[in-house]
Amino acid sequence: MAPANKAERKAVVDASAWMFNVVTSVGIIIVNKALMATYGFSFATTLTGLHFATTTLMTAVLRWLGYIQSSHLPMAELLKFVLFANFSIVGMNVSLMWNSVGFYQIAKLSMIPVSCFLEVVMDKIRYSRDTKLSIAVVLLGVGVCTVTDVSVNTKGFIAAFIAVWSTSLQ
């Protein structure tokens, strides 16, 4: 059944975009880990380049189809974004290469409290008690998972640390 009005169409497009994001994100992780763990592919920066090329291609297609519009940032902001984005993606790919998928997911969950911390420090944002409680639950979950996931090493932890902080700054 086709959506009847503009609000319903927007909801369908938004839901589709979220599902596409989740499916492709999980797919990228599974493919990258399989390449690294099963086939011994150790070129995380090559995977990053392929990720950026695919993202650029998909952005061009979606812009051509009219689903997204161009946006512009001041050059200084754009350079900061690009720097943090590169550290983020390379850090995550290297973390995935050196750690288990479980620890990789823990690192991704850690971005939530780190992003909130940076918003409090840099933007003077204040969170409600409920939001703080939710963040505490995330931190507790990350702590429990960290204890049970023992396949992390120093290099992988450093890569994850860089990825978490650069993504949060991004």
HUNORZI-V56606 format. One line per field, one symbol per residue. phi: phi as a letter, one per 40 degrees, with the letter a starting at -180 (. if undefined). burial: b if it has 24 or more other C-alpha atoms within 12 Angstrom, else e. A space follows every 50 residues. Layout:
phi->???
burial->???
This chain:
phi->.cccbcccccccccccccccccccccccccccccccccbgcbbccccccc cccccccccccccccgcbbcbbbddcccccccccccccccdcccdcccbc cccdccccccccccccdcccccbfcbbcccccccccccccccccccccbc cbbccccccccccccccccc
burial->eeeeeeeeeeeeeeeeeeeeeeeeeeebbeebbeebeeeeeeebbebbee beeeeeeeeeeeeeeeeeeeeeeeeeeeeeeeebbbbbbbbbbbbbbbbb bbbbbbbbbbbbbbbbeeeeeeeeeeeeeeeeeebeebbeebeebbeeee ebeeebbebbbbbbbbbbbb
